Amino acid sequence: MSPNASFAVYDAKGSCTYFSVIGGKDQVELPAGGSIVFAGDAGTKFEVSAQ
């Protein structure tokens, strides 16, 4: 991931459960009913996979 990019994971209630700037992981689990927010410079690419 680009150094000028980040992502955050939120649970179904809207509470942030993970923020990549302070978490340091490249892989996290999305809670049921949760959401992901991606942020980065124009042209930043994120790789997302689902299981």
Secondary structure as UniProt FT lines:
FT   TURN            3..4
FT   STRAND          5..10
FT   TURN            12..13
FT   STRAND          16..19
FT   HELIX           20..23
FT   TURN            32..33
FT   STRAND          35..40
FT   TURN            42..43
//
